[in-house]
Amino acid sequence: MLDVEKVKRAIESIRPQLQADGGDIEFIRAEDDGKVYVKLHGACGSCPMALMTLKEGVEVFLKENIPEVTSVEQEF
């Protein structure tokens, strides 16, 4: 079972990095299979590199810190 509060805390810890670039991230939901859904805002929402930020940045960070996370997906 995925600990939603742990996921939220991890996302909060990386928000300042995204905010420094004019973007932001919002936790939407987590599913029992380990999928985490987030919404990117600001510069991150419209950046052509948003998918790379999501997969190579946010997803890697969450998987390293919370092994139960299987993927991070963007909610539109």
Long-range contacts (C-beta under 8 A, 24 or more apart in sequence): 1-32, 1-68, 2-30, 2-31, 2-32, 2-34, 2-36, 2-66, 2-68, 2-69, 3-66, 3-68, 4-30, 6-66, 7-36, 7-62, 7-66, 7-69, 10-61, 10-62, 10-65, 10-66, 11-38, 11-58, 11-62, 14-57, 14-58, 14-61, 18-44, 18-53, 23-47, 23-53, 25-58, 28-75, 29-75, 33-70, 34-68, 34-69, 34-70, 34-71, 35-70, 35-71, 35-72, 35-73, 36-62, 36-69, 36-71, 36-72, 36-73, 37-72, 37-73, 37-74, 37-75, 38-72, 38-73, 38-74, 38-75, 39-74, 39-75, 39-76, 40-74, 50-74
